[in-house]
Amino acid sequence: MNNLNQPITSTGRTLALSAFKQTLSLSLLTFSVMQANLALAAVTPATGNAVEARVSSILDNMNQSEKINFTRVDDGHMIPSLLKWCIKGTVAYDSSMGVHVNNATFGAQYPSQSALAATWSINRAKEFGLAIAYETRISGGQQMLSPGVNLHRTPYNGRSAEYVSGEDPFLGAVLAPAIVNGIQAQGIQASGKHYLANEQEANRQAVDIKVDERTLRELYLPGFESMVKNANVASIMCGFNKVNGDYACENHHLITEVLKGEWGYQGMVISDFNAIHDAFKGAWAGTDIDMPSGLQFTEAKLLPYLWSGQLTQNVIDDKVKRNLRAIVSYDLQENLNTAKTLEHPEYGMRAALNTARESIVLLRNENTAAGKPLLPLARSAKIAVIGNWAHDVPASPFGTANSPPNSYVTELSGLQQLASSSSDVTYLSEMSLNPASSVWYQPATGDNGISNAGVKAEYFSNTTFSGDPVLTRVEPGLNLNWTTGSNVTNAGSTAVSGFSPSPGAFSARFTTTIKPTVSGAQVFKVRADGPYKLWVNDELVLQSDGVPYSGDVVNALTTSGKTAALSAGKTYSVKLEYQRVQGNFIPVLGSLTGVQMSWASLRPPKDLSKYDAVVVATGNTSENEGEGSDHGFDLPDQQAELISFVAKANPNTIVVMHGGGVANMQPWANKVGATLQAWFPGQQGGQALAEILYGKVNPSGKLPVTIDKKIEDNPSYASYPDPAAYRGNNPLTEMTYSEGLYMGYRGYDKKHAKPLYPFGYGLSYTTFSYSDLKLSTNVLTPGSTIDVKFTVTNTGDKAGFEVAQLYVQPVKPAVDRPEKELKGFTKVYLQPGESKTVSVPIDSRSLAYYVDKTASWDVDAGKFKILVGADSENLTLNRTLITLYPEKLTTRDSNPLPLPLPLRKAVQVSAAQTY
């Protein structure tokens, strides 16, 4: 496809982080080495006696110092170097949304993992893994820190974009191993993260997650278990947080007893960055590599425990074996690619587009005054577009998932490309908060009353605005970036020169005026890495104390607020005072070191009703969502109020929501004509959205989460009402998962409550019906499986995908159990009028619950209902299943994915699929 925008220059970061590998049972391409600086071919991971013999040979000839130092990283590599045996350190990338080698070399920007979850597609998961691993390989990497399988317990979570499970463990248990197998089929090592219970970012370095064992087993562990048992994932990354009193990387129960013991995991456990706090605890717990600085696994700290007998030699040797096996099984000791270029192949672009197309969820599509659904739009429609999300570079979250695209299609340009020549697609910049496009005026001078554009800036060499400024000049706007040394706006650009914005020794005062074009409240926004105050007509509208949120990754501080009603055509004064302070603000990874100011009207122009439709692109960006902190449920920057005003002026309003998770839609949900959840849609998201809005593609995304009417309805709210309590000077350090098993839709079922939109929900431009539910047998005996068959029919006039979902409901259970749980799904494509009979397998594990006392998965004798339908609240088919005998399944041998083998095979990748 044609790129509709020039490639951008990244202001992101160099990502050379971590991930690793162990053995893998896939039939792959034979390893071959290309010429120097060319890509390596996909490698067949070796297994068996030859690998173990090579590992043992090296281990037997290593001294204690070499062994200990092979469990720590401090040289920028992710598996340490061992040059005596020609083992070179390996390179890894954080790659949940794209490969980013350095500020000039980056690959495709893929939709977020939450978007991938919304596809409910094994094929899309494998395709993503294959494509991003290929880019990793040709760019010189060997490892990837992906996928993430933590659950969307709360809509606050700053890293929801990185997690492919949504709110359901079975969904993650299917999609995560498919991603891993795609990655590892290309000869790249995958890493599942963040083990375990890392469902919040607020105070992540200190928070202790209190959660009972049964809830861990039934909800939070299956995604990891499935990657181990169905993909043999190369490594597992333990998280920052504590779990039931112990840091995740120092948790012997979770790592040694469950992961390595019960599941028989042979791969590596790697720490999140400096997530080990105690050398002995980390080593004894089973963490194998101390990343990225090797602060704890040093000879000085570990040798005394070996001498005293508190640590045995077997503990150290086991770590070294696992780390060596990761190198030997992939032949990485001799075959490290050193290329640092990306050719931007078609694979990434295709995978990004396919996922975006299938991930966008149509939530609402009301009839217009003409009596027909608002969507799809006619290509001749006259459309107004509002929102930076439609106009700017596709958004991605703050932190390690932040990934600039190598090329992209904006949502505005996507619409303009598909529109007919007689259409009119217009961007209304005056309603978008953008520091580059905000219009400012200097007070009128002279008898002619003419105003000059710009902002008067006074720069001081202190933090108190005292004395004479070192420089006074007129800036074209306020989009100052200290990292790039520039102030780039649509009205012109200036360089940061003539003054030094040194932290702790700098302040600035900016004065200007505005002239609203529409009467009513105006919204102002400031983003800065220090304290600031903003006045409009001498009224204080915004302020920030400049104290960064507690945590290791700190975003710039952003606030917004609205003024009282202002009159169109009148002039109003604006003053901003800003101080740059010492702090750990992060200048890259999607954040800002600098100061920005913008303003916009909350009320639309009077002629908005002339448009056939208005597209409002809204949601979160890296300014307010990402690693290191959690965010609120409400849309930022008064966007809910803006949507309501726009919908009042034109009922044919289409809201396109963006973000890693979901946000509060209730204030305007029933006022607009259509709503779509687009997540972070990646570099091809603009094309995908346009294709859906115009009907070229039939929407098929289904929610992997529940959307609450209000945050108080969320089952996690009782224990997590406000992220603010976990940041600041005295943050809370304990989080109890008080809802237990009743997280997400399970909690709504328990309360018999109705959310705004249920789990699994998504509309289409066609309709589907379900019929003929049959079980291969009505009685499940120990060790047997059942095929659940039913027919799905396209009863509409457009071809499309349907995601058919299967839930299991225990009838009068002997123990407390959720009303129903997702245990199967299938995605089927149907032409108008076409019917297909599909089969979904279930087995004993599908019916089981975990019993802590016996450490087993138990199936009670009794009855179960098998429920089938389009979403968790629209289950139109049901049959009764009987279990005659109680059954106990071991944690070692049972599997989150049911037998028979078709589903387990479906997540695998064949040699023919690699490239």
N, C-alpha and C positions, 0 to 999 in steps of 0.2 A: 504494500500500500504506500501511498505517497505521504511523506511527512508534512504536516501542515504547519509546523513551527521549526525554527532552527534549533539544532542541538544546543543544550544549555551548558554552561560551565559550572561545575559543582563547587559549592563552598562547603562541602561536607568534609568527611574525614577519611584518612587512610585506614582501611579495615584489614588488619592482618591479625586475626584473633585465633579461634581454636576449634578443634573437633578431631575426632580420631576414629580408628577402625579395628576391627577384629575379624574373625572368620565370617564367611557369608555363603549360604547354600543356594546360589543361583547359577544357572547356565549362561555364561556371558561370553563376550568376545575374547579371543586370545590376546594376551598382552603383546603390544609391539611398541617400539620406540621410534619416534619420528626424528627428523633431522634437528639439529640444534635450533632452539627458539621456535620450534613448531610444536603444535599440540600433541600430547600423548594420546594414544588410542585408549579406549575403555579397557580396563584390566580385569582379568578373571582372578578374583581373590583365591589364593591357594588355601587348602585346608588339609588336615590329616597329619600323618606321621612326618612327612618331609618338613612341614612348617614347625612342628613341635621339636623335631630334632635340631633344626637350625636355631630355634629359640633357646633350647637347652644348651647347645654348644656355646652360644654367646654368654648366656648367664653363668655357666660353669667357669668361665674365664674372666669374669668381671670381679674386681675387688669391691670392698664395701663402699669406698668413696664413689666409685663409678655407679654402683647400684643406687645409692641415695640420690646422687645428682641426676639420675635418669628418671626420677619421680618429680622433678621440679623444672619449671621453665623460667629462664631469666635472660634469654638471648634473642627474644623476639619471635622465636619459633613456637609451635604448638605441641609437637612431640619433640623432646630435647634431642640435640645432636649427640652422636656417639662415634666420633670420627675414627677411633681406633678400629672400628669394625665397618668403616665406610658408611655409617648411618648419619645422614644429614637431617637437620631439623626441618620439619614440615611447616607449610603455610596454610592458614585457614582464614575463611571469611565469614563474617556474620551475614547471612544471606536470606533472611525471611522474606524480603521484598526485592532483592536484587544484589548482584555481585558488585562490590565497590573496592577496586584494588587501590586506587589513590585518587587524588583530586582531578586527575585528567583521564582516568581509565575506569570506566564503569559499564555495566551491562544493561540489559533490559530491566525496566522497573515493572515488577509483577504486581498484580492485585495482592492485597494483604491476605494472610492466612485465614482470617475470619471470612474474607470474601470466598476463598477456596472452600471453606466449610459450607458456605451458602450454596455451592454448586451441588452438594451431595453426590459428587461424581468421583468414582475411583479412577476413571480415565483422566480426568483433569488433574487429579493428584499425582498420578504417575507422570503425566506430561510435564507438569511443573518440575518435579524432581529431576527428570531427564534433562530438561532444558537448562535449568540453573546449574546443574552439575557440569554440563558441557561447558558452560561459560566459565565456571570455576576452573575446569581443567585447562582450557586454552589460555587462561590468564595466569597460569602458574601456581594455582592452588591445589591442595590435595584433600582438604577437609572443609566441611561446612558446619556452622552452628545452626542447624535447622533439622527437623521442625520443632515447634513448640506445641505442647499438648496439655498445658494447664487449662482449667475450665473457666468459663465466663461466669463466675459466681456472682459478680456484681457489675453493673454498668459503669462503675467508677474506674475500673482497672485501666491504668495507663498503657498496659501492654496487650490489651485484647487483640490488637491487630496481628500479633505474632502467634496466636493460638488457634489451631485448626480444629479443636474439639467442640467449639461452641459451648453450650452448657450441658452437653450430654456425653458421657464416657463412651458409649457405643459408637457414636459418630466419629469421635477421635480414634477409637480402636480400629476403625475401618480405613480412614483416610491417612492417618499417620504412617502406618507401615507401607502404604502405597507410595507415599512421598519418599520414604527412606529407600525403598527398593529402586525407585527411579534414580535417586542420587547415586546409590552404591553400584548400580548396574553400569554407570559411567566410569567406574574406577575411582570414585570420590567417596570419602568417608563422611557419613552423616552423624549428627549428634542430637539426641532427643533432650529437650529441656522444658522447664526447669524443675528438677526433681527435688522437693515435692511441695505441694500446697502453696505455690507462689502465685496466689490469685489476687494479690494487691501489691502495688508499688510503694505506697506511702509507708515511710519508715522501714523499708524492706531490709535494711542492714541489721535491724534490731528486733523487729516484730516476731513474737513467738506465736505460732499458729496452734491453737488448741483444738484438736479434732479427734473424735473417737476412732478406734481401729476399724470398725465395720464401715463407717463412712469413708475412710481412706480406701479401703479395699473395693467398695462398690462404686465409688465415684471418681476418686482422684488418682488411683493407681492403674486402672485398666488401659489407658492410653499408652503408658510406658510399658506395661506388661505385653501389650500387643506388638509394640515395636521390637521387643526382645524376642518374642516367640514367633512372630510372623515376618520379621525382616532382619533379625540378628543385627540390630543397629550397632554401628561401630563404637559409639560412646554415648554415655549418659552424662549430662551436665547437672550437677547438684546446685541448688539455688542459694541465695543470700540469706533467706529467712530461717528462723528456727521452726522446728516441728515438735510439739510436745516437749519443749525444754531444751532440745539439742539443735544446734545449727544443722542445716540440711547436709552440709559436707562433713559433719561430725556425728552423724546419726547412724550408729551401728545397726540398729534395728532395720532401718529402711535400706541401707546399702548392703551390709554383709548378710543379714538374716533374710530379708525379702528378695532384693534384687539378685544378689550373687548366690544366695543359698537356695531359697524356695524356687526361684525361676531358673536357676542354673546359668545365669548370665556369664559369658566368658569375655565380654568386651571390657572397655575401660570406663572408669568413673572419673570425670574431670571436674575441677572446681570452677564455679563462676569466678570472676576476677577478684582475687584476694578474699574469697569467701571462706577460707579456712582461718580460724582465729586461734586455734590451739593445735600445735604440731602433733602431740600424742593423740588427741581425740580424732583429728583428721585421719591420721595414719591407721589407728586401730579401727575406726569406723569403716574403712575400705575405700576412701578416695585414693585414686591412683596417681593423679598428676595435680600438683599445686601450681595454678596459673594466676596471672601471667608473670609474676615477679619472683615466685619461689620463696616467699618470705618465711614460710613455716617448715617446709620439708628440706631443711639444711642439715648438714652433718652436725653442727653445733647443737641443734635442737633434738635430733633424733638419736644420735649415738648414745647419749646417757640412758635413754629408755631401753635401748638394745643391751647395753652393758648390765643394767639392773634387772633385765628379764621381763620388764613390763611390756615390751614389744618383742616378739620372737622374730627370728630370721625369716621364717616362712611368710610373715606379714610383708616384709620388704621384698622378698623374692617374688611373691605373687603379683605385686605391683609391676615389677620389672618384666615379668613374663607377659603380662597383659599388654604393656607398652611395646615390648619387642614384637609380640604377635601382630600388633597393628601395623608395624613396619614390614615385617617379613611376609605376611599374608598378601600384601599388595606389592611386594618387591620394591618398596619405596627406598630401600637402602641404596639402590643403584639407579633408580629411574625417577628422579625428580625433575619435573619440567620447570624451567626457569623463565619462561615467557611471561611478560607483563603487559600484554596487549589483548584487546578484545575486538574481534572482527565484526561484532554485532550481527550474528547470524540470524537467519529467518526463524530458527527454532524458538528463540526467546520471544520474538514478536508474535509468533503464532500462538504460543502457549499463553502469553499475556492477554491476547485478544480473546481466545476461547474461554479462558477463566472469567474475564470481565463480562462476556456475553451471558454466561450461565450463572453468574453470581448475583446480578442485579435482581432485587426482589421487588415485584410490584405489590404494594400493600393496599392501595386504594385506587379505584378508577370509576368515578361517578359519571352519570349521564349529564350531558350539557343541556342547554335550553332546547336544543334540536331533538332531544330524546335518545341520543346515541352516546356511548361511552366517550369520554374525553380523549382517551388514547385507543389506538394509535392516531397520531396527527396526520393530516393531509400534508403532503410535501409543499403545497402552495400556501400553507398557513403563514399568517403574519405573527411572529413570535418575538416577545421581549425576553431578554435573559438578564438575570440579576445574580450577583454573587461572585466573589473572587474565585471560588472553586470551579466555576465554569470558564473563567478567563485566564487563569494563571497556570503555572506548571502544576501537574497533578500532585496532590498532597500526599505526604507520607508522614508517619509519626516521628516524634523527637526521639533520639537515642540510636541504638545500634540497628534498628529497623529502618532508619532514615536512609533512603536510597534515591538519588537523583536519576532521572531517566536519561538514556543516551539519545533518545528522540521521543517525541510525544505528540498526541492529538488532544487539544483542549476540548472541553464539552461544547464550547461556543463554536470552534472551528469544525467540529464533527457535525453539528447541526447545519452549519452553513454549507458544508460540502455536500450533504445529502439533500438539502432543500432544492426545490425547483427554481428555475430562473425567474419565475414570477413571484417568488416568496420574498419576505423581508424578515431577516433574523437580526435583531438589534440588541446590542449590549448597553445597559443603562448603568454607566460607571458612577453616576452621582449617588447611587444607593449601595455602593460597595465600599467598605472600609479598607482603603489601600493607601499606604503612605506614598507610593509612587504616583498615584493619580489624584490625590486630594488637592484641591485648589485653594490657595491662600493669597491674600492681598495685603500690601503695605497700606497704611493710612494714606488717604488722598493728600497730595501736596500741590501747592500753587493755586492760582485762581481758577484754573480750568477744572479742578476737582477730579482729575484722572488718577486712578489708583494703579500702582505697579504691583505685579505679581511677586510672591515670595514671602519669606520668613526672615525677619531680622534676628541674627544670631550674635550673641555676646559670649565669648569663650574666656573662662577664668582659669588661672593656674592654682586654684585652691578650691576647696569644697564648700565655701561659704559665700560665694558671689561677691567677695569683698575686693576693694581696690578697683583699679581700671582693668577692663578686659584686655587680654593679650591680643585679641583680634575681634573686630566687629565687621560683619559682612551680611549680605542678603543671600540666603540659601533659596534655591528654587522650590524646595519642599523639605520635609524632614524624614529622611530615610538613611540616617547615618549608620555606617557599619565600620566599627573599628578594625575588624579583622581584614577586610578588603581595602580599608582606607579610602572609602568612597561614599558619596551621597547621590544615588542614582534615582531620578524621578522622571516622569513624563515631560516635565517642564524644563529639564536640563540636569546637568550633573556637575558636581564639584568634587575636588579631592580633599582629603583630610590633610591640610598643610597650614602652616602658620601658627599652629597650636599643637599641644601634646595632650591627648586624652588619657593621662596616666591614672590608673586606679589609686584612689586615696589622695589625689592632688589635682582634681579637675571638676569643674562645674560649668554649666551653660544655662543661659536664659534666652528663650525664644519668644518673640512677640510678633503678632500678625493679626489679621482680621479675616472674617468669613462673610460671605453674602449668600444666604440660603436661596435656593430657587423655588422651594416649596415651603409653605408655612407649616409649622408644627415642630415637634421635638426633633432635635438633631442628636446623633450619637457620636461621641468622641472616644478615641482609643489611643493608649500610649503603651509602648513596649520598650523596656529598657533594662540595663544591668545595674541599676542603682535607684536610690530614692528619687521621687519626682512628685510635683504638684501641678495641676492644670486648672486654670481659671478661664471662664467664659463670661465676659462682661463683669469681671471682678467677683463672680460667684465660683467658689471652689467646686469643681465637678469631679475631678479624679485625684487620687493620691496613693502613693505606695511608700512604705517605709524602707524598701530596698533590701529587706532581709531575705536571703534566699531560703527556700524550703530546705529542711534538713534532708540529707541524703547525699549519695555519691555522685549523682548526675543531676545538674541543676540547670534548668531552663531559664531564659530571661523572664522577667516579671511583666505580666500583661494585665492591664485592667481596662475596662470600658465603662462608660456611663452616659446617660442622656441628660440633655438640658431641659429647661422649661420650654414651652412653645415659643418659637422664634418666627418672625415675619419674613416672608419672601421679599427679596430686594433690599432689605435693610442690612446695615453693617454692624458686626459684633466683634468686639476685641477678644483676643485669645492670648494667654500667656502660659508658657511652660517653663518650669525650673527643674533642672535635672542635675544630680550629683553622681559622679562615678566613684564607687567605693571599692575597697578590697573585698574580694569574694570569689567563690569557686564557680562562677558562671561558666558554662561550657560554650566556647565560641563556635563550635562545629556541631555535627550530628543533628542539624535542623534547628539549632538555637541561634541566638544573636548576642554579640557583644556590641552594643551601640545604643541608639535611641531612635525610635520611630514615633510619629504622630500622624493620625488620620482622623477624618470626620466624614459623615454621610448623613443623608436624610433618612428618617424612619418612614416617612410618608411618600408614597409614589407620586409621580407626576399626574396631573389631572386627566391627561389623555390616555391613561393606561388601559382604559376600557376598549380602546380601538383595536387592541391586539386580539387575535383569535386564541392565544394562550400566552401565559407568562411562566417561564421556567425560573424557579428560585433555587439556586445551588447553595447549600448551606451545610453546616456541621462543624467538625473539629479539624484542626491541622496540627502541625508540629508546634504551633504556638501554645496549644493547650492540651495536647495529648501525646503521651509517650513515656519513655523509660524514666524511672526515678521518682515519679509522683503520680497520684491519682487525680482525677478531675471530677467536676460535678456532673449531675444528671441533666441539668438544664442546658439548652443551647447557649453558647457564649455570645457576648456582644449584642444583646437585645434582639437576636435574630427571630425569636418567637413572636415578638411584637411586630417586627417588620413583616413577617409572613402574614400575620393577621390583617395588617393594613393593606397589603397587596391583594389578599383574597377578597377583602371587602370591596376593593376597587375593581377587581376582575375575578369572578368566581372560577374561571378556567385556569386556576393557578396549579402548577405542577411543582411539587417540592421534591428535590433530589437531595437525600441525606448522605453525608459522608462521615467516615470515622472508622476506627477499628471495631467499635461496638455500636451500641444504639444509644439514643438520647430521648429526652422528653418531647413527645409529639402531642400530648393531650391538649395543650392550650389552643391548638389550631387544627387538630386532626380532622374534625368534621366540617371545617370551613373551606378546605381546599378541594379541588377537583380530582387530583391524583397525587399519590405519594410513592416514591421509590427509595429503597435503601440500596445505595451504591457502594458503601464501604469506602476503603481506599482502593480505587479501581485500577491503579497502575497506568502505564504510559499509553495504553490503547483504550483506556476507559472512555475517553471522549467519543471515539468511534463506536464503541459498544453501546453507550447510552443513546447516541443519535439513532443507531439502527433499531433500538427498542422503541424509542419515542415515535419514530416514523413507521414502525411495524415491519421493517425488514427482518428483524429477529423477534421471535415470540419470547417474552420473558419466561424464565423457568426457575429462577432462584427461589429457594425456600429458607425461611429463617432458621438459623442454627441456635437461636436464642429466643427467649420470650421478651416482648416489649411491654413494659409496665405502663399502666395508666398514670400512676404516680409512684415516686420512689418508695414511698411508705408501703406499697404493696409487695415490693420485692422481698422474697423470703430471707435474704441476708440483711435486711434493713435493721432488724432488732439488734444485731451485734455490730453493724457497720453503718450508722446513720449519716456520718459526715467524715470525709477524708481529712478535713482540717484538724481533727483531733489527733491525727497521726503525724503532724508536722509542726514546725515551730520550735520554740525553746524547750518545751516539756511535752514531747509527743508521747502518746500511749505506746506501750511496747507489748501489748498482748491482744490477740484477736481470737475470739472463740467462734467456731463455726456452729453456732447455736441451733441452726436449722437442721443440722445433721444431714440425713438422707434427703431432706425435703428442700433441696435447692432447685431453682428454676421451675419448670412446669410441674415437677413433683410437689412443690410447695403450694402452687395454685390448686392442684387437684385436692390436696389435703384440706384446704380451706373452702373448696367448692367456689372459688373466685374466678372472675373473668379478667384476663389481661386486655390490653389494647389490641395486641396481635399475638396469637399463640405460637409456641414452638412448632416449627415445621410448616408454617403458613406461607403462602405465596400465590398470587393470582396469575392468570394467563390470559391471552387474548382468545383462547378457546376454552372449552369445558370438557370435563372428563367424568365418566361414571365407573363404578366398581361393581362387580358381580361374581357369582359362582365361586365363592370361597370354599376350598376343599382342603382337608388334611390328608396326608398319605396314610395316616392312622390316627385314630382318636385317643390312643393309649400310648404314652411314652414309657418305655421300660428302661432300666439302667443301661447306659452305654449306647442307646439307640438314638436316631435322629428322625426328624419329621420334615417333610417338604410341605410348605404352605403354598398352595396354588390358588390364584384368582385371576380374573380377567379385568383388564383396564381398557376402556373404550373412549376414543376421542369423539365426543358428541357435538363438537362445534364445527366451524368452517375453516379453521386454520391448523396447520401442522404444528406440533410442539412437543416438548418434553413434559412428562409428569413424573414426580418423585412419589412413589407409593410407599407408605410407611406401615410397619408392623410393630405393634405394642403387645406386651404380655401383661395380663391382669390376674393376679392371684384371687381366687374366690374364697372368702372367709379364711385368710391365712392364720396360722397359729402364732406367728410373731408379727410385730409391727413392720409393715412393708408399704412402699409407695403404691398408690392406686394402680398405676401402670408405668411401664418403662419401655423405651425404644429398644427393640432387639433385632430389627432387620429393616432393610429398605432396598428398593431397586429403582433405577431411573430408566424410563422407557420412552422412546420417540414414536409418535403415532401421527399418521396422516389423517385428515378429516374422515370420520366414519370408520376408521380402522380399529380393530380390537386385537389385543395380544394377551395370551395367558402367560403369566410370569410365575416364577417359583422363588420363594425365600426360605432358606433353611433355618431351623432352630434345633437346639439340642438341650441336654440337661443343664449346662451352664446358663442357657438363656432363661431358665426358670429358677435358678439358684439364688440364695442369699448367703452372706458370709457369716460364719459362726466363729467368734474370737476364741472361745474356750477350747474348741477342737482344731482351730486353724484350718477350717475346711469350708468348701462351698456345699451347702446342703439343699437338697430338693425334698420337700415334704410330700407325702402321699396326699392327694387331693385333686381339686379342679383348678384349671386356669382358663381364662378367656383369651383367645387370640383375636386381637382387634386390628383391622386393616382400614386404611383410608388416606385422605389427602394431607392431613395435618393432625396434631395432637388433640384437637377438639372436633375434628370432622372424620370420625372413624365409623364408616357406614356398614362395614361387614364384621361379623364376629362368629366364632365357633368355640365350642368347649373342648378342652383337652384334659385328659385324666392321667394322673400319675398313680400307679397302683402301689408302688413301693417307695419308701424313703431311700435316698441315695446321698452318699458323701463323695465329693470330688476333691482331689488333692490340689493344693495351690501349685504344685510342680507340673502336673499333667493336664490340668484343665486349661482352656484357652478362651479369651474374650470373644474370638470369632468362632462361630459354630461349625461343627462338621455337618454334612459331608464337605469334601474338599473344595467344591467350586468357589466359595467365597474366599477361602484362604488362598486359593490359586489366583483369584482375580486380582489380589493386591500385589502379586509377583510381577516381575518384568523379564521378558525373554530377550535373548541376544538379538533377535530381529528388530527389537524396538530401540536399541542403542544406536548412537551415531558419533 
